[in-house]
Amino acid sequence: MGHKNLFTQVLLSEAKAIERAAGQFTDETAHQLVSVFEMLTGTGGSLIISGVGKSGHIATKIAATFSSLGLPSFFLHPTEAMHGDLGRVTKSDAIVLISKSGTTEELLALLPYVSIPKERIIALVGNIHSPIAREAGIVIDASVEKEACLNDLAPTTSTTVALALGDAMAVLYENALGVSKEKFAVNHPAGLLGKTLSLTVDRLMTKASDCPAVSENATLQDAILAMTEKPVGMCAVVADKTLKGILVEGDIRRAFAKSADAINTPVRDIMTATPTTLAPSTLAFEALKTMENPSRLITVVPVVDGNQFVGVLRLHDLFKAGFQSSLSGK
């Protein structure tokens, strides 16, 4: 078999195994899982995931996924549990045991000491008639016909199926408990994903007190001096804090192109009177889309609360916060 064919065969065989697992999942098991999720949400209990070896790595990822969706979850190594980590387990918790064989000695040794009712013990196993399955109140069939490994030894297909089933459990929780984008963002404050869902313009903008501003009767010279003192890329034209317009470098260049004596021109005659504006509560991600409009790229935008000038957002501020240009590579 050629290298490419071998590579694609692994993907196809693992995809087939996931389809098989989907066909074996029942309505009854889905209802049982939802009941456990509702119980954990009501009592504040945690979802514990445990496994050994490669199954332990999968367990860690599944726990991280549940935690990201707002359900407290952590990986419990069965050996470490027997040496003190059992103190992390309470009667309000539920536990998922991952084992291809369903006979993992470390998990079986742990079970007698876990103070969790049987109905909240979930077995994600490759043998639904195994000892671990018999100890569980909920059994999820994670069996596979063959590992993708050429010698049918290294956990490959079995760990892929276990991971996929864990993802499906997490999405079931997300749906059953109504996890919104806003709730999801609470658990992702530092990453770009969280910023996309929660970071607003008012947290990135330069406040009005640090921005140049002049009245409508001010001259271009006044505006240039103000922009030199507080360089943010534009000058706000205001009356009693109400934004009347803005002056940017392009306006200044055009003014001098028309007249060498433009320095004494009132800014009301050369300002942009109806600029694009943003509200302080606008999501930064939405602001980026507004500023990178393909028909007109805007590098600096005034921020207004109602009609009141409250600050300036620069494209640079968005990039500095970790957002990437949607125009890159185009």
ChimeraX attribute file (.defattr): number of C-alpha atoms within 10 A of each C-alpha:
attribute: neighborCount
match mode: 1-to-1
recipient: residues
	/A:1	7
	/A:2	6
	/A:3	8
	/A:4	8
	/A:5	9
	/A:6	13
	/A:7	11
	/A:8	11
	/A:9	14
	/A:10	17
	/A:11	13
	/A:12	13
	/A:13	17
	/A:14	22
	/A:15	15
	/A:16	15
	/A:17	22
	/A:18	23
	/A:19	12
	/A:20	17
	/A:21	19
	/A:22	16
	/A:23	10
	/A:24	12
	/A:25	15
	/A:26	11
	/A:27	8
	/A:28	9
	/A:29	14
	/A:30	14
	/A:31	11
	/A:32	16
	/A:33	20
	/A:34	17
	/A:35	16
	/A:36	20
	/A:37	24
	/A:38	14
	/A:39	16
	/A:40	19
	/A:41	15
	/A:42	10
	/A:43	10
	/A:44	13
	/A:45	19
	/A:46	24
	/A:47	25
	/A:48	24
	/A:49	27
	/A:50	27
	/A:51	25
	/A:52	20
	/A:53	11
	/A:54	16
	/A:55	22
	/A:56	21
	/A:57	15
	/A:58	24
	/A:59	28
	/A:60	20
	/A:61	18
	/A:62	28
	/A:63	25
	/A:64	18
	/A:65	20
	/A:66	22
	/A:67	18
	/A:68	18
	/A:69	23
	/A:70	19
	/A:71	23
	/A:72	19
	/A:73	23
	/A:74	22
	/A:75	21
	/A:76	24
	/A:77	22
	/A:78	23
	/A:79	16
	/A:80	11
	/A:81	18
	/A:82	15
	/A:83	9
	/A:84	9
	/A:85	13
	/A:86	18
	/A:87	10
	/A:88	12
	/A:89	20
	/A:90	13
	/A:91	12
	/A:92	17
	/A:93	24
	/A:94	26
	/A:95	25
	/A:96	26
	/A:97	28
	/A:98	30
	/A:99	30
	/A:100	22
	/A:101	16
	/A:102	22
	/A:103	16
	/A:104	17
	/A:105	12
	/A:106	16
	/A:107	20
	/A:108	16
	/A:109	13
	/A:110	16
	/A:111	17
	/A:112	10
	/A:113	12
	/A:114	20
	/A:115	14
	/A:116	17
	/A:117	14
	/A:118	16
	/A:119	16
	/A:120	24
	/A:121	25
	/A:122	25
	/A:123	27
	/A:124	27
	/A:125	25
	/A:126	23
	/A:127	21
	/A:128	19
	/A:129	13
	/A:130	17
	/A:131	14
	/A:132	26
	/A:133	24
	/A:134	14
	/A:135	17
	/A:136	21
	/A:137	15
	/A:138	22
	/A:139	23
	/A:140	24
	/A:141	25
	/A:142	30
	/A:143	23
	/A:144	21
	/A:145	12
	/A:146	17
	/A:147	20
	/A:148	21
	/A:149	12
	/A:150	10
	/A:151	8
	/A:152	12
	/A:153	10
	/A:154	13
	/A:155	16
	/A:156	16
	/A:157	25
	/A:158	26
	/A:159	24
	/A:160	19
	/A:161	27
	/A:162	27
	/A:163	21
	/A:164	18
	/A:165	21
	/A:166	23
	/A:167	17
	/A:168	14
	/A:169	19
	/A:170	21
	/A:171	16
	/A:172	16
	/A:173	22
	/A:174	18
	/A:175	12
	/A:176	14
	/A:177	16
	/A:178	10
	/A:179	15
	/A:180	11
	/A:181	12
	/A:182	11
	/A:183	15
	/A:184	19
	/A:185	22
	/A:186	16
	/A:187	14
	/A:188	17
	/A:189	15
	/A:190	13
	/A:191	11
	/A:192	17
	/A:193	14
	/A:194	17
	/A:195	20
	/A:196	18
	/A:197	20
	/A:198	22
	/A:199	21
	/A:200	19
	/A:201	25
	/A:202	21
	/A:203	13
	/A:204	18
	/A:205	21
	/A:206	19
	/A:207	15
	/A:208	18
	/A:209	10
	/A:210	14
	/A:211	21
	/A:212	24
	/A:213	25
	/A:214	21
	/A:215	20
	/A:216	19
	/A:217	15
	/A:218	16
	/A:219	19
	/A:220	24
	/A:221	16
	/A:222	19
	/A:223	25
	/A:224	21
	/A:225	12
	/A:226	18
	/A:227	22
	/A:228	13
	/A:229	12
	/A:230	16
	/A:231	14
	/A:232	17
	/A:233	18
	/A:234	26
	/A:235	25
	/A:236	29
	/A:237	26
	/A:238	19
	/A:239	16
	/A:240	9
	/A:241	16
	/A:242	16
	/A:243	26
	/A:244	21
	/A:245	23
	/A:246	25
	/A:247	26
	/A:248	19
	/A:249	13
	/A:250	9
	/A:251	17
	/A:252	19
	/A:253	11
	/A:254	12
	/A:255	20
	/A:256	13
	/A:257	11
	/A:258	9
	/A:259	10
	/A:260	9
	/A:261	10
	/A:262	19
	/A:263	17
	/A:264	12
	/A:265	18
	/A:266	18
	/A:267	27
	/A:268	19
	/A:269	13
	/A:270	19
	/A:271	22
	/A:272	17
	/A:273	14
	/A:274	10
	/A:275	14
	/A:276	15
	/A:277	20
	/A:278	24
	/A:279	19
	/A:280	22
	/A:281	15
	/A:282	15
	/A:283	19
	/A:284	27
	/A:285	19
	/A:286	15
	/A:287	20
	/A:288	21
	/A:289	14
	/A:290	17
	/A:291	20
	/A:292	17
	/A:293	12
	/A:294	11
	/A:295	6
	/A:296	9
	/A:297	13
	/A:298	15
	/A:299	15
	/A:300	19
	/A:301	22
	/A:302	26
	/A:303	27
	/A:304	21
	/A:305	15
	/A:306	12
	/A:307	14
	/A:308	16
	/A:309	25
	/A:310	23
	/A:311	25
	/A:312	29
	/A:313	27
	/A:314	22
	/A:315	19
	/A:316	11
	/A:317	18
	/A:318	19
	/A:319	12
	/A:320	11
	/A:321	14
	/A:322	13
	/A:323	18
	/A:324	13
	/A:325	13
	/A:326	12
	/A:327	11
	/A:328	6
	/A:329	5
	/A:330	4
